[in-house]
Amino acid sequence: MVIVSIVPFVPRRILVWVAAFSALSVANCFANSLLFSAKRTPYDHQMARIQPVLSTPVPPRRGDLSLLLVNHWIGELRAIPYRYSMEWKTPSDLAHEPTGDCKGKAVALYQRMRENGARDLRLVIGRRAPTSRSTHTWVEWTSASVTFVLDPTINWVVRAVNEIPENSYVPYYAYAGSRKYRAATATSLYAGL
């Protein structure tokens, strides 16, 4: 006896495909990765040292920050000679030492922007390019519906996400205040299917 099923696909699998297709279509339209809230990240122990900086209170709204001012801050931090450090440096550490790495520079920029009223900031850990051998840290800022990549280690100025080559700045984790996020790229969404 041969049993023939009227439903050729498992309904749950169809829902997964529909959800993935919807998420991918949104992700590709905005050229940003999706961020999912996370309880823990592999960087939590290291981030404890800079958590007070990430939680810097934002003063009452003073008006929008100008890109010219942000570019000035990026230029100041970019001018600091690069030297890798295992430990995450605070902005105070960076001010008292002659060198800094991507982590210290990004944290210092994050704090300066928060202190000057910037909202919708994220400190991002990921890869500068998919072929990079080590991780990289930068700041992302959404202002007036435009998301910018602020990288005071490599760039001299603010770059809008749509100006950056497609495979650059691949996020893994992001931090905004006390919130933590895990990034999901198109490839990681496909991997779950």
C-alpha positions as a Markdown table, in Angstrom:
| # | Residue | x | y | z |
|---|---|---|---|---|
| 1 | Met | 0.0 | 0.0 | 0.0 |
| 2 | Val | 1.4 | 3.4 | -1.0 |
| 3 | Ile | 0.4 | 6.4 | 1.1 |
| 4 | Val | 0.4 | 9.7 | -0.8 |
| 5 | Ser | 0.5 | 13.0 | 1.2 |
| 6 | Ile | -1.7 | 15.9 | 0.0 |
| 7 | Val | 0.7 | 18.3 | 1.7 |
| 8 | Pro | 4.1 | 18.0 | -0.2 |
| 9 | Phe | 6.0 | 20.4 | 2.1 |
| 10 | Val | 6.1 | 20.5 | 5.9 |
| 11 | Pro | 4.3 | 23.8 | 6.9 |
| 12 | Arg | 7.1 | 24.7 | 9.3 |
| 13 | Arg | 9.7 | 24.5 | 6.6 |
| 14 | Ile | 7.6 | 26.8 | 4.3 |
| 15 | Leu | 7.4 | 29.3 | 7.1 |
| 16 | Val | 11.2 | 29.3 | 7.5 |
| 17 | Trp | 11.6 | 29.9 | 3.8 |
| 18 | Val | 9.1 | 32.7 | 3.8 |
| 19 | Ala | 10.7 | 34.4 | 6.9 |
| 20 | Ala | 14.2 | 34.0 | 5.4 |
| 21 | Phe | 13.1 | 35.4 | 2.0 |
| 22 | Ser | 11.4 | 38.4 | 3.7 |
| 23 | Ala | 14.4 | 39.1 | 5.9 |
| 24 | Leu | 16.8 | 38.8 | 3.0 |
| 25 | Ser | 14.8 | 41.1 | 0.8 |
| 26 | Val | 14.8 | 43.7 | 3.6 |
| 27 | Ala | 18.5 | 43.2 | 4.3 |
| 28 | Asn | 19.5 | 43.6 | 0.7 |
| 29 | Cys | 17.4 | 46.8 | 0.3 |
| 30 | Phe | 19.1 | 48.7 | 3.1 |
| 31 | Ala | 22.6 | 47.2 | 2.6 |
| 32 | Asn | 22.7 | 46.7 | 6.4 |
| 33 | Ser | 22.9 | 43.4 | 8.3 |
| 34 | Leu | 20.1 | 42.5 | 10.6 |
| 35 | Leu | 20.8 | 42.8 | 14.4 |
| 36 | Phe | 19.3 | 40.4 | 16.8 |
| 37 | Ser | 19.2 | 41.1 | 20.5 |
| 38 | Ala | 21.7 | 38.8 | 22.4 |
| 39 | Lys | 22.0 | 38.0 | 26.1 |
| 40 | Arg | 25.7 | 37.1 | 25.7 |
| 41 | Thr | 28.5 | 37.6 | 23.3 |
| 42 | Pro | 32.0 | 36.1 | 23.2 |
| 43 | Tyr | 33.3 | 39.6 | 24.0 |
| 44 | Asp | 31.4 | 40.2 | 27.3 |
| 45 | His | 34.4 | 39.7 | 29.6 |
| 46 | Gln | 36.5 | 42.1 | 27.6 |
| 47 | Met | 33.7 | 44.7 | 27.2 |
| 48 | Ala | 33.2 | 45.0 | 31.0 |
| 49 | Arg | 36.1 | 47.4 | 31.1 |
| 50 | Ile | 34.5 | 49.8 | 28.7 |
| 51 | Gln | 30.8 | 49.3 | 29.7 |
| 52 | Pro | 30.7 | 52.6 | 31.6 |
| 53 | Val | 31.8 | 54.4 | 28.3 |
| 54 | Leu | 29.1 | 52.6 | 26.3 |
| 55 | Ser | 26.5 | 53.7 | 28.9 |
| 56 | Thr | 27.5 | 57.3 | 28.7 |
| 57 | Pro | 24.3 | 59.3 | 29.2 |
| 58 | Val | 23.1 | 61.2 | 26.2 |
| 59 | Pro | 22.5 | 64.9 | 27.1 |
| 60 | Pro | 19.2 | 66.5 | 26.1 |
| 61 | Arg | 18.9 | 67.0 | 22.4 |
| 62 | Arg | 21.0 | 70.0 | 21.3 |
| 63 | Gly | 20.5 | 69.7 | 17.6 |
| 64 | Asp | 22.0 | 67.4 | 15.1 |
| 65 | Leu | 25.8 | 66.8 | 15.0 |
| 66 | Ser | 27.4 | 68.1 | 11.9 |
| 67 | Leu | 29.3 | 65.7 | 9.7 |
| 68 | Leu | 32.1 | 68.2 | 9.6 |
| 69 | Leu | 32.5 | 68.0 | 13.3 |
| 70 | Val | 32.4 | 64.2 | 13.3 |
| 71 | Asn | 35.0 | 64.2 | 10.5 |
| 72 | His | 37.2 | 66.4 | 12.6 |
| 73 | Trp | 37.0 | 63.9 | 15.5 |
| 74 | Ile | 37.7 | 61.0 | 13.2 |
| 75 | Gly | 40.7 | 62.8 | 11.8 |
| 76 | Glu | 42.1 | 63.5 | 15.3 |
| 77 | Leu | 41.8 | 59.8 | 16.2 |
| 78 | Arg | 43.1 | 58.6 | 12.8 |
| 79 | Ala | 46.2 | 60.6 | 13.4 |
| 80 | Ile | 47.0 | 58.6 | 16.6 |
| 81 | Pro | 49.7 | 56.0 | 15.6 |
| 82 | Tyr | 48.3 | 52.4 | 15.5 |
| 83 | Arg | 49.5 | 49.8 | 17.9 |
| 84 | Tyr | 47.5 | 46.7 | 18.8 |
| 85 | Ser | 46.5 | 46.1 | 22.4 |
| 86 | Met | 45.0 | 43.0 | 23.9 |
| 87 | Glu | 43.1 | 45.1 | 26.4 |
| 88 | Trp | 40.2 | 47.4 | 25.4 |
| 89 | Lys | 41.4 | 50.9 | 26.2 |
| 90 | Thr | 39.1 | 53.5 | 27.6 |
| 91 | Pro | 39.2 | 57.0 | 26.1 |
| 92 | Ser | 41.1 | 58.1 | 29.2 |
| 93 | Asp | 43.8 | 55.4 | 28.5 |
| 94 | Leu | 44.0 | 56.5 | 24.9 |
| 95 | Ala | 44.4 | 60.2 | 25.9 |
| 96 | His | 47.4 | 59.3 | 28.1 |
| 97 | Glu | 49.2 | 56.9 | 25.7 |
| 98 | Pro | 50.8 | 57.8 | 22.4 |
| 99 | Thr | 49.3 | 54.9 | 20.4 |
| 100 | Gly | 45.9 | 53.1 | 20.0 |
| 101 | Asp | 44.2 | 50.4 | 18.1 |
| 102 | Cys | 40.9 | 50.1 | 16.4 |
| 103 | Lys | 39.1 | 49.2 | 19.6 |
| 104 | Gly | 40.4 | 52.2 | 21.6 |
| 105 | Lys | 39.8 | 54.7 | 18.8 |
| 106 | Ala | 36.3 | 53.4 | 18.1 |
| 107 | Val | 35.4 | 53.5 | 21.9 |
| 108 | Ala | 36.8 | 57.1 | 22.1 |
| 109 | Leu | 34.7 | 58.2 | 19.1 |
| 110 | Tyr | 31.6 | 56.5 | 20.5 |
| 111 | Gln | 32.0 | 58.3 | 23.8 |
| 112 | Arg | 32.7 | 61.7 | 22.2 |
| 113 | Met | 29.6 | 61.4 | 20.0 |
| 114 | Arg | 27.4 | 60.3 | 22.9 |
| 115 | Glu | 28.6 | 63.2 | 25.0 |
| 116 | Asn | 27.6 | 65.5 | 22.2 |
| 117 | Gly | 24.1 | 64.2 | 21.8 |
| 118 | Ala | 24.4 | 61.5 | 19.1 |
| 119 | Arg | 21.7 | 58.9 | 19.3 |
| 120 | Asp | 21.4 | 55.6 | 17.4 |
| 121 | Leu | 25.1 | 54.7 | 17.9 |
| 122 | Arg | 26.5 | 51.2 | 17.8 |
| 123 | Leu | 30.0 | 50.0 | 18.6 |
| 124 | Val | 30.5 | 47.2 | 16.1 |
| 125 | Ile | 32.9 | 44.2 | 16.1 |
| 126 | Gly | 33.4 | 42.3 | 12.9 |
| 127 | Arg | 35.7 | 42.0 | 9.9 |
| 128 | Arg | 36.9 | 44.9 | 7.7 |
| 129 | Ala | 36.6 | 42.5 | 4.8 |
| 130 | Pro | 35.6 | 38.8 | 4.6 |
| 131 | Thr | 39.2 | 37.9 | 4.0 |
| 132 | Ser | 40.6 | 39.8 | 7.0 |
| 133 | Arg | 42.6 | 37.6 | 9.3 |
| 134 | Ser | 41.5 | 39.4 | 12.5 |
| 135 | Thr | 38.5 | 41.3 | 13.8 |
| 136 | His | 38.1 | 45.0 | 13.5 |
| 137 | Thr | 36.0 | 47.6 | 15.5 |
| 138 | Trp | 34.2 | 50.6 | 14.3 |
| 139 | Val | 31.1 | 52.8 | 15.1 |
| 140 | Glu | 27.9 | 52.9 | 13.1 |
| 141 | Trp | 25.6 | 55.9 | 13.4 |
| 142 | Thr | 22.1 | 56.3 | 12.0 |
| 143 | Ser | 21.1 | 60.0 | 11.6 |
| 144 | Ala | 18.3 | 61.3 | 9.4 |
| 145 | Ser | 17.6 | 57.8 | 8.1 |
| 146 | Val | 21.1 | 57.4 | 6.8 |
| 147 | Thr | 23.5 | 54.9 | 8.4 |
| 148 | Phe | 27.2 | 55.9 | 8.5 |
| 149 | Val | 30.3 | 53.9 | 9.1 |
| 150 | Leu | 32.7 | 55.8 | 11.3 |
| 151 | Asp | 36.1 | 54.1 | 11.3 |
| 152 | Pro | 38.8 | 56.3 | 12.9 |
| 153 | Thr | 41.5 | 53.6 | 12.3 |
| 154 | Ile | 41.2 | 53.4 | 8.5 |
| 155 | Asn | 39.1 | 56.3 | 7.2 |
| 156 | Trp | 39.6 | 60.0 | 7.5 |
| 157 | Val | 35.9 | 60.9 | 7.1 |
| 158 | Val | 32.4 | 59.6 | 7.7 |
| 159 | Arg | 31.2 | 57.1 | 5.0 |
| 160 | Ala | 27.5 | 56.3 | 4.3 |
| 161 | Val | 26.8 | 52.6 | 4.2 |
| 162 | Asn | 25.7 | 52.9 | 0.6 |
| 163 | Glu | 29.2 | 54.4 | -0.3 |
| 164 | Ile | 31.1 | 51.4 | 1.0 |
| 165 | Pro | 32.0 | 48.4 | -1.2 |
| 166 | Glu | 29.6 | 45.5 | -0.7 |
| 167 | Asn | 31.9 | 43.1 | 1.1 |
| 168 | Ser | 33.4 | 45.6 | 3.5 |
| 169 | Tyr | 32.6 | 46.0 | 7.2 |
| 170 | Val | 31.1 | 42.7 | 8.0 |
| 171 | Pro | 29.6 | 42.9 | 11.5 |
| 172 | Tyr | 29.5 | 40.1 | 14.0 |
| 173 | Tyr | 28.4 | 41.8 | 17.2 |
| 174 | Ala | 27.2 | 45.3 | 18.1 |
| 175 | Tyr | 26.8 | 47.2 | 21.4 |
| 176 | Ala | 24.5 | 50.2 | 22.1 |
| 177 | Gly | 24.5 | 51.3 | 25.7 |
| 178 | Ser | 23.8 | 48.3 | 27.8 |
| 179 | Arg | 22.2 | 46.4 | 24.8 |
| 180 | Lys | 24.1 | 43.7 | 22.9 |
| 181 | Tyr | 23.4 | 42.4 | 19.4 |
| 182 | Arg | 24.4 | 39.5 | 17.2 |
| 183 | Ala | 24.5 | 40.3 | 13.5 |
| 184 | Ala | 22.9 | 38.1 | 11.0 |
| 185 | Thr | 24.1 | 38.3 | 7.4 |
| 186 | Ala | 22.5 | 36.8 | 4.4 |
| 187 | Thr | 24.9 | 33.8 | 4.5 |
| 188 | Ser | 24.1 | 33.1 | 8.2 |
| 189 | Leu | 20.4 | 33.2 | 7.4 |
| 190 | Tyr | 20.8 | 30.7 | 4.6 |
| 191 | Ala | 22.8 | 28.4 | 6.9 |
| 192 | Gly | 19.8 | 28.0 | 9.1 |
| 193 | Leu | 17.6 | 26.6 | 6.3 |
